[in-house]
Amino acid sequence: WAWLIWIFLIDRGASACALSPVLQAPGVVHTARALALSYSDKKRSKKVYSALSSLAASRTRSRVTSCSFAAKSRALFAMRGEAPGESRRALRAGDELQPLLSFPSESSEHDFRQRRHTVDRNELGSFESLDYDTELGAKPLFTTKKEGRRVEREKWLVCFLIGLSMGIVAFCVNFATKEIGDVKFRTINHLIREGSPIWVPYVVYVLINTVLVAIASLFVTIGEPVAAGSGIPEIKCYLNGVNVPRLMRLKTLACKVLGVVFAVSGGLAIGMEGPMVHTGAILAAGISQGGSKSLSLDTSLFSSFRNDHDKRDFVTTGTGAGLSAAFGAPTGGVLFGLEEASSFWNQDLTWRTFFACLVSSFTLNFLLSGYYGDWGALSYPGLATFGSLSWQPYTVDELPMFLLLGVMGGLLGACFNFINESISLYRKARLLRKPWVRFAEAVAIGMFTAVCSFGFPLLFSCKTNPPKLEDRLMVLRRFTCPEGEYNPLATIIFNQPENAIRDLFHQSEYFGFDTLVIFAPLIFILAVVTYGIAVPSGHYIPFLLVGAAFGRLAGELLRKSFPSLRTVHLGNFAFIGAAATLGGITRMTISITVILMECTGEVTYGLPIMMVILTARWVANHFTPGIYDIHVHLKNLPFLEEDHEGVNRQLLVRDVMSSPPVTLHDVESVERLEGILRDTQHNAFPVVNGSGGFLGTILRSKLCVLLKERCFSEDGTHDLVPSEVFRRPYPRMPVIAEIKLDDKDRTLRMDLRPYINPAPYTVTEDMSLRRAFVLFRSMGLRHLCVVPERPQVTGILARKDLLYEHRAHAGARSSGNADP
């Protein structure tokens, strides 16, 4: 608020330098200057920008800081199209280049709002990238067709195991959660029925929930911090090429699964569906590698997949299988991986992911049928199913009202994201530094949720039980009511969140206006403060519950305002409201549509669902980014967006490249190799010959393996190391600190030529940065070599040269068997 007032005063003509004592934080100054870019009026923007740039240049804390702020000010203003040449010069002078590269052009104001967080380069340095380039230029992936077919069969086997294990884990989570919940409510009901004062069950309920939440938080604060939340933002970044530390560890899996059981049982406004995505990713990462480094287990199975590229594809499959188990939606799981999770996709991955999703859903379905006493019935496809809506059809007259619900969902989503972002920024500044503070916050929110959950139903009067329930799965909660009556608010709060959503979708008269007007804002507040605390948690179900409550409340208001709408079914409003709110918060479209269609078995609702989700997305995009994008930026994860429009058109590769590069010779001394590996953190190094000619690149991991295997001699020659030796230690490759070398070893030499990638991706230094960005992002690269402006041309490759027939003819011609 302070810097918003500051901008307002400057805009009204006040002197920026006179106002400088108001705020001294560099981040505030930078944010204020950046905010000036969002003004659509160029003259107004220039006036505010000039004042802010003067303030930045007048800072006296240090010469470096002052120059840096002035340079960034000039660069930011120049990037709006005023002075491209000065933009490049100013960018070189700034000390924080990367955040500026993501600033939008003048025509993309919304993209600016999506990237308004200042990136902390110190935190960016803690994240490594993944090598999705398989080095196909170095050697063929499979030496024979037989080996290729074997690898293909193994991929299908791995996908089957991923789906099977995901279904079993999802069943165990569901079983444990329901059993703990049943014990808790039996205890509370016993205390109420035996005539104890109401404060006794109240205190016991609060204590039980607080203890359960405390246990869940311990799995994060003491066990594994990366297990907090749903894990979807981190999975998105992993599939984008970011190696998030400890994201795929066995310990993380254990903390995730056990933590979500206690967190859901503790009554928090969360669900168990979101963590299933992270769980599926970890299972896929472990199964595809045929062992576990944490358990020192190596079965030597699936050794062909011990690389980042194949592991990434299996993790994508695991995310889809996890979502399929959560909602019983195999097609939705595939579309979730395609739309939201993965940055790279191919046709083969579609089929394998769909197969794993089907296996996951079937396995869970079969196990749940046995749990409910009807083995083989196969009527429980996922953890959350909402029942058919066929008996409550909609009419064309309701479509305009559904569009209004889409607007409401977009506004709710934007409001949710804005409030949660503000809370998360406060957490990041004050709470993330000490684990015990995060633990205390989780416990406090757990206690607050329990107090509200038990306290608000006490304010409601009881209603008489209906003679026959519309849904046989519905459970009416008596709470403190006498026999034959129920408490409507307690029925929603004390049921499983999935069942509460189902009730709101289907039950016509059990939840009145007075119930919804309390429950809707209550669940909104609880969900917004709970998202981001130190417990494993999912938030699809709370988002749906918030939307269902507000949608049904909107239907009640329409009924009261227009008596002619009494025939409109409130469950339809709840269903459409849930879809709109989920779309407004997450900004997903087609995957939400298909998931909700599969959860209800209703294809006829596809049109209104897509209409309201697109409306909600369009409305919400005018205010905030999606919730996952917000948390990716808050965690300073170096995520590369697919949209390259934010990259300045005027910048060239030479303006941002690291120069000069650290190069290696084709035959290099061990002493220099060791020094370079200890003094730098680069993942790959260009290899040059004696005249400086570029030969290719070699990975840091390969160099460490070669040094560990002592592949050096006086003249550099040695026996070739088989590829299996490089795959065996994956993913925890040896580091230079673990390698012991003596003085004699340092006098020897190593021939690097057999191990280099002779055909890495390269760009010229005068190429547009935007084109280089597209190449880097689309190919999943970790590094990109820059070559001189005028390399020698040796040929041209066209579309026909890539066709199979032409390649076969070229191969025969190179063998001397073709006709002249």
N, C-alpha and C positions, 0 to 999 in steps of 0.2 A: 504493500500500500504506500509505503514511503516513496519508492521510486516512481510510482504512478503519479502521485501528487507532484513530484519533482518535474516529471515530463510536462504535466499540465502547466506548472508555473513557467517553465522555459517557453512553452508554446505561447504563453500570454506575454512574452517579452522580458521576463526576468533574466538577470545575468546568471549564466551557468557558474562562472567563477565565484560570484557572490554567494551562490547556493552550495558551493563545494564543501563547506564544513558540515552540511546536513548529513551527507553520506560519504564515507571514505572507502568502503569495501570495493576492491577492483571488480569483483563479479557484478556488483550492482551497477557500476559505471558502464561496464561492457553490455549488460542487459538493457540498460536505458538507451544506449546508443543504438543497439540492435533494434529495439522497439521502434525507434524513429523510422526505420526502414519500412515499417508496415503502413505508414501513412500513404494513402493513395495520391494525395496532392503533392506534386513534386516540389513546389515552392515551399510549402509548409514543411515537408520533410527536410529540405535543404537548410531551412532556418534552424530547425531543431538540431539537425545534425552538425551544423557549424558550431553551435553553442556547446554541444557535447564534445566535439572534437577539440575545441579550445580548452575545455576543462581537462580532457584526457592528456593533452600536451602540456598542461601547466602543472601536472602532478610532480612533486619534488621528492618523493620517497627514494627514488634512485634514478640515475640517468637511463639505465636499461629499461626500467618500467615506463618511464615517460616516453622514450622513443618507441617502445613497443605499442603503447596505447595510441600514440599519434599515427604510427604506421597502420595499425589495424583500422583506425578511423578513416584514413584516406582510402584504404583498400575497400572497406565496406561500402563507402559512398561511390567509389569508382566502379564497383561491381554492378551498380544500378545502370550502367551504360554511359556514364559521364566521361570517363577517361580510362579506356582499357589499358593503355600503356602504363599509366601511373598505377593502375591496379596491380600489374605484375611486379613493378618495382616495390610497391608498398607491401605486397605479400611476402616478398623475399625478406623484407626488413622485420616483419612481425615474428614474434617468438612462438605463436600458436597458430600454425598454418592450417592444420586439419579441420578445426571447427569452422573456419571461414569458408573452406571449400564446400561445405554442405549448405551455405546460405543461398537462398533462392534468387532468381532473377526478379526483375520488377513485376513480371506477369504472374508470379506464383506466390501470392501473399499467404495462402493457406499452408503451402509447404514450409514457409518461414515459421508459422505457428507450430508446425510439427517438429521443427528442429530448434526450438527456442532455448533448449537447455545448453548451457556451455559445457563442452566436453572437457573433462579433466584428463590431460595427456599423461599425467603420472599414473592414473588408474588404467588408462589404455595400455600402458607399457606392461602391465601385469598379465595381459591376455595375449596368448600366442595364437597363430592361425593354424589351420589344418591344410594338409597337402592333398587337395582333391584332384590335382593333376597326376595321372597315373604313369607319366613318363613313357607314353606309347612311342615316342620318338626314339627311345633308347633301344627297345627290343620288342618283339611280338609278345602279346599278353599270354597266348597259349601256343605252345610249340606244335601241337598236332590237333586235328579235329576231334580225336578221341578224348584228349584232355579237356578240350572245350566243352564237349557233351557231359563229361564227368562233373565239371565245375557247375554247369547249368543244373544238373540234377541235385547237386549239393545246395544250390541256392533255394530250390523249392523245398528241400528237406529242412533247411534252416527256417524258412518262412512257416512251415508247419509247426516246428518246435516253438517258434515265437508265439503263434496263435494259441497253441495248447497251453504253454506256461502262463500266458496272459490271462486266459480264462480261469485257470486254477487260482492264480493270485487274486483276481477280482472276486472269485467266490469266497476265498478266505477272508478278505477284507469285509465283504458284505456279511458273512457269518459272524465274525467277531463283533462288528458294530451292532448288529441286531441283538446279539446275546447280551452284550454289556448294557445296551439300552433297555432291554426287557428287565434285567435285574434292577436297574436304577428305578424304573417306574413301578415295579412291584413293591419295592421298598417304600416309595413315597405313598403309593395307594394304601399300603398296609398302615402307615402312620396316620393317614387321613381317616381311614375307616374305623380304626380303634378308638377314635374320639380324642386324639391328642390336640392340644391348642394349635391353631393354624401356624404359629410361628415355628413350631417344632419341625414339621415337614418342610417349611420354607427354608429354614437354616440348613437342614440336612440336604435338600436339593441343591442349594447354593454351594455347600461344601463339596458334595460329590462332583458337581460340574467343574468347580475350581480345581480340584485335585486332578481330574482327568485332563483338563487343559494344561495344567502344570507339567504333567508327565509328557504330554505331546510336545510342549515347548522345550523340554529337556533334550528330546531327540534332535532338536535343531540347534539350540544354544550350546550344548555340550557335545552332542553327537556329530552332526554334520550340517553346518549352516546353509549349504546349497540345497538342502532338502526342504527349505521353507517354501511356502506358497504352492502353486500348481506346477511350477517348473516349465510352463509353456514358453515364457519369454526366453529362458535360457536354452530350451530345445530349439527354438527358432534361430537363435544365434549360432548354436552348434551346427545346424544344418546349413547355415549361411557361410560357415567356414571359420567360426571362432571356437577355439579350444577352451571352453569354460572349465577351470580347474575342478576336479573331483566330481564332475557332473555325472559321470557314468560308472562310479565306483559301486562295489557290492555293499559297502557300508552306507552309502547314500540310499540304496534300494531298501535296506533294512530300516533305516530311520524314516524313510518316506512312508513305507507301508504301515509300520507300527505307529508312527506319529499320526497318520490320518485316521487310524482306527480310534485312538483316544481323543483326537480333536473333534471328530464328528460325534462321538459318544458324549463329549462334554457339552453338547448343545450349542456350539458356536454356529453363526450364520454362514456355514460353508457346506460343501458337498464332497463326496468322495470321487466324483467323476473326473475332475481336472487332474489330480495326481495319477490317475490311471494312464494318462498320456506319458508322463515322465517315467512311470513304472515300466510301461511297454518299451520305451526307448532304452532303458537300462538293461532290460532282459534281452532285447535284440542285440545290443552292443556286446553283452557277455556271451550269449549263445553263438553268435557269428564268429567269435574268436576261439571257440573250442577250449576255453579254460578261464581261469581267474587268477590274476596276479596277486590279489589280496589273500587268496587261499593257497597260493603257490601251487596251483593246479594247472597242468598243461596236458591235455589229452592228445595233442597233435592233430586233432580233427579240424577241418575247415581252415587249414593253414594258408590256403590260397586267398582268403579274405582278410588277411592281416595287413591291411592298408587303410588309409583314411577314406578312400573313394568307396570301396565296397562296404566298409563299416557305416558310412553315411547313408547308403541306400537301405541297409538293414535297419538303421535307427528310424528312418522315415517309415518303413514298414511297421516297426514297433509302435510308433505314435498312432498310426491308423488303427492297429489292433487294440490299443488301449482305449481309444474313443469308441470303437465298436463294442467292446465289452461294457463300457459305461452306459451306452444308450441302446444297445442292441441294434446298431445301425451300421452294417458293413459298408454300404455305399457311402454313407456319411463319413465314415472313417477314412475312406480313400480320398474323398473330396476335401476333408479337413487337412490331410497331408498335402494335397495339391494346392489348396487355396491359402492356408494360413501357416503351416509348419515349414514345408520344404521350400528351398530356393532353387532346387534343381530337380528335374523330373524327366522321365522317359517312358516309353510305352511298356517295356518289359516290367518296369517297376510298378505300373498300374495293375497288371495282372497278379503279380506276386503279392502286392499289398492287399488286393481284394481277397485273395485266397487266405492270407493270414487273418484278415478281418472276419471272414466266414468261420474259420476254425475257432477263433477266439469267442465269437458270439455263440456258436454251437456248444463249445465246451462249457461255458458258463450256463447256458440254457439247460444242458443236461444235468449239471451238478445242482442247480437250483430246483429243478423238478424233483430230485431226490430229497433235497432239504425240506421241501414243502409236502413231502409224502406222496408224490405222484411220479415215480421214476419213469422217464421217457415221455412225459406229456409235452415237453418242449413248448411251453406257453410262457416262459420267462426269459426272453431273449437278451435282456440287459439289466444293469443295476437300476436304471430308471426307465420305466415304461408308463405311458400316460393314458392308455386305453383308447378305444375307438370313439370317434366323434360322428359316426354315421347316423346316429339317431337324433342328432341336433344339427341339421344342415343349415347353411346360410343362404341368403337370397341376394340377388343383384342390388337390391335397395340398401343392403348393409355395407356395400363396398365403400361408399363415401365416408361412412362412419369408421370403417377400418383404416382408411387413409388418415383420418384425424388421430386414430390410435398410433399410427406410424409417426406422426409429428410428435405426439406425446412421448413415445418411446425414444425418439431422437433427443428431445429435450431432457428426459430423465437420464439417458446415457451420457450426454454432455455434462449434466450436473454431477452425476456420479463420478465421472472421470476427473472433473475439475476439483471436487472436494477431496477425492482420494489422492490426487497428485499433490495437493497442498499438504495433506497429512503425511504423505510419504516423504516430501521434502523436509518436513520437520523431523521425521524419524531419521532421515539420513544425516541431518545436521546434529541431532542431539542424542539419538538412541542407538545408532549402529556401532558406536565405538566400544561399548562395553556389553558383553553378553548378558550380564545379570540385569542390566536395564531393559534389554529386549525381553528377557524372561519375565520381569516384573510387569512390563506392559501387557504381555500376553495373558498373564494371570489376572491382571486388573480388568481387561476386556472380557475374559471368561466370567469373572465374577459379576461384572456389569450386565452381561447378557443373561446370566442366570437370574439375577434380581429382577430384570425386566420381564423375562419369560414367565416367572412364577407370579410376579406382582400384578401385572396388568390383567390377567384372567380373574383375579380376585375382585376386580371392579365390575365384572359383568354378571348379570342375572342369568339364571338357568332357563333352559327351554325344554319342553316336553319332547321325549323321543318320538320320532315318527313311527307309525305302525309297521312300515316296511322300508328298508333302505334301498335307495336307487342303485347303489353299487355294493356288491357283496364284500368288496375289499375295504370298504370304509369302516373306520373305527371311531365311534363317538366317545369323547373323553368326558367322564362324569366330573372329574376334578373334585370340587367340594359339594357338588350337587347331590340331592337325594336320589334314591333308586327311581329309574324311569325318566330321568332328566339328564341333560348334557350341557356343557359350557362351550359355546361356539368358538370363542377365542382360544381356549385350551385345546380344542380339537385340532385347530390349525397348528398351534405352536408345539404341542407335545407329540404330534405324529412325526414320522420321518419326513424330511423336506420333500422327498420324491412323492410320498403319499399325499402331502398337503397340496402340491401342485395338481396332482390327479383329482383331488376333491374339488379344487377351485375350477378345474376344467369341466367337471361333470355335474356336481351337485347343484340343484337349482335354488333351493330356499333355505338351506341350513346356515348360510352365512349372510347376515343382513348388512345393511348400510353401516350400522353402529359398529359392527365387528371390523369391517374393512377399513373404516376411517381411522381406526386405531392401529390395525395390523400393518397396513400399507406403509405409512411413514416409519413405523417401528422397525420393520424388516429392512427398509432402505437404510436407516441410520446404522443398524447393526452390521449390515453387509459392507457399508462404505468404510467403517472404522476397522472392520476385521480384515479386509483385504490388505495384505502386506505385513501382518504380524508374524512373529517367529513360531509358526506352526505349519506343518504340511496341510494344505487346504486346497479345495477346488471351489470354483465360483460360478460354474455354469448353472447349477441348481439355485443358488441364491439370486442370480440375475433373472432366471426364469420365474422364481417365486415373487420377486419384486414386481416384474411386469405383469404376472397373473393377478396379483393383488390390485395394482393400480388399474389394470384393464377391466377387472370386474367392478371396481369402484366407479370407473367411468360409465360402465353399463348401468349401474344402479342410479347414477345421477341422471342419465338420459331417460331412464324409466320414470323417475320422479318429475323431470321437467316436461316430458312428452308422454302422457298416459297412453297414447295410441301405440307406443312401442312396447307394450306389456308382453307381446308375443315373442319379442327378441330374446334369444337364449343367452343368459349371462356367461355361460361357459365358453361361448364363442369369443366374447370380448376378453375373457381371461386368457384364452389361447392366443389370440392375435396380439394382445398386449404383451404377453411373455415373449413372443417372437420379436416384436418391435423393440423391446427393451434390451434383449440379448444382442440384437443387431446394432442398436445404438451404442452399446458399451464396447463390444468387441470389433465391430465393423466388418464382420464376416457376413457373407450373403448366401451363396449357393449351398455351402456346407450346412448352414443352419436350416435352410429350407428343407434339404433332404433329410437331415437328422430328425426334425420335427415330424416330417411326413412318415418316416419309418417308425418313430416312437408311437404314433397314433394309428398307423396303417391307413391314412387318408390321403390319397392322391388328389382328391378334389379340392383340398385346401392349399394346394401348391400355388395357385395364382394369388390369393389374398396374402399368403405368407410372404411371397417374393415382393409383392407390392409394398407391404408395410415395412419390410426390411430395407428395401431400397430407399423408401421415404425417410426412415429413421436414420439410415446412414448419411443421406444427403443433408438432413437437418443437423445431425451431430457434427459432421465434418466442418461446419461453419464455426464451430466453437472450440473443439479439442480434438486431438488425435485419439486413436483407439487405446484401450487400456493396456494392451500388451506393448504397443509402441511406446507409450509413456514410461513403462517400467524398464524397457530396454534402454532408454535414454537415461533414466534415473540411475541405473546400475552401471552406466558408462561402458556398455558393451559395444565394441566397434562393429555394429551391424551395417552392412552395405545395402541400402534400399535398392529396389529394382528400378525405381524412377531415377533417371539420370538428368532430369531437367534442372535440378538444383546446382549442377556443376556449371561454372561460368563458361560461356561459349568462347571467351577471349583467351582463356588459359591454355597453354601448351604443356606437353609432357615435361619439357626442359624447365618449366617454371616451378615444378613441385618435386622433381626427382631428387633422390639422394645422390650426391656426387662429391668427390669421385668414389666409385665403388671399391670395395675390398676384393681384390682378385687373387687367384691362385695360379701357379704355373702348372703345366701338364705333368711335370716331374718336380715335386716340391719337397723341400727339406722338412723333416719331422719337427725340428725346432721351430720353424716358422709356422707350421700347421698348429702346433700346440699354442704358440703365442696368439695367433689369430682367434682360435677357438676360445681361449681364456679372456681375451680382451674385447670380443664382440659377442653379440647375441643374434647375429644374422642366421637365418635358417638355411640359406643357400648362397653359394659363391660362384661367380663367373670364373671359368677356367680359360686361360689364354696360353698361347704358345710363346716361343722365345721372341718373336717379332711383335707380340701384342695382339695377334689375331684371335678372335673370339672362337673358342672350340665348343662351348656348351656350359652347363651348370652342374654342380654336384651338391647334394644335400648335406647339411650339418650332421644329420644322423648317420649317414653313410661314412663320413669322415671319422666319427667317433667309433663306429664299429670296426673300421679298418685299423685304427690305432689300437683298439682293444685286442684285435686278432693279430696284432704285430705284423702287419703286411708291409714291411719296409726292409730295405737292404741298402748296401753301399751304392749300387747303381739304380735302385728303385724297383727292380724286377722281383716278382714273387708269384706264387701259385694263385690263380684266380679264386676269389671267394664265391661260393655258390649263393644264389639268391635266397635260399632258405636261411642262411646265416643272418641276412638283413631283416627277414620277417620274424625270426624267432623271438627277439626281445620286445616286439611291438605289443602294446603302445608305449611302454615305459622304456624308451630307447636310452642307451648309455649316454652319460654326460662326461664332459672332459674332466671334471673334478674327481670322477671315479677311476680314471685311467692313470696308472703309475708308469712313468717313464724315467729312465736314468740318463746320465750324461752321455753314455755311449749311444743310446737309442736316438738322442737328439742330433747326433752327427750323421745319421742315415737319411735315406731319401725314399719317397713313395711315388709310384707311378699311378696317376689318377685317371689316365685315359680309358681304361676298361670300364670305369664306373660312372663316367659323366653322362648326362643326358645331352646328346649332340644336337637335338632339335627342340629347344625350349621355345615358348612363345616370346616374341620380341616385338618392339615397336620402335619407330624412329623418334628422335627427340623433338622433331617439329610437328608431330601428330597432335591433334586436338585432344585435350585432356578428357573431353566427353567421350570420344571414341575409345580411348584407352580404358576409361571407366567401364564402358559396355563390354569390352573384351575381358577385362579382369573379372567383372561380376558374373557374366554369363558362363565363363569357363571354370569358375571356382578356383582361381589362381591364388597362390600365396605370395608370389613375386613375379615381376615382369621386367625383363632386361631391356634396356634402352640402347639402341645402336645409333651410329652416325646418320646424318640426314640423307646422305647420298650413297647408300650401299649399291653394289654392282648387281644388275638384273641378269639372271640366268635363265628365266623362263616365266611362263604364265600358266596358272592353273584355272581351268574353267569348269562349268558344271558337268559337261560330258566326260571330263577326265576322271571324275569321281564315280561314274557309273560302273557297274560290275563288268559289263561286256568290254568296255574300253580298258579297264584295269587288267582283265584276263588277256586281252590282245597285247597290251604293253608288256605284261610279264612274259608272254611267249616270245615276243620280239627281243626282249633283253636276254633271253636264253639262247637266241640264235635259231629258233624253230619257226619263226614267222616267215611268210612269203616276202620276197623283196618288193 
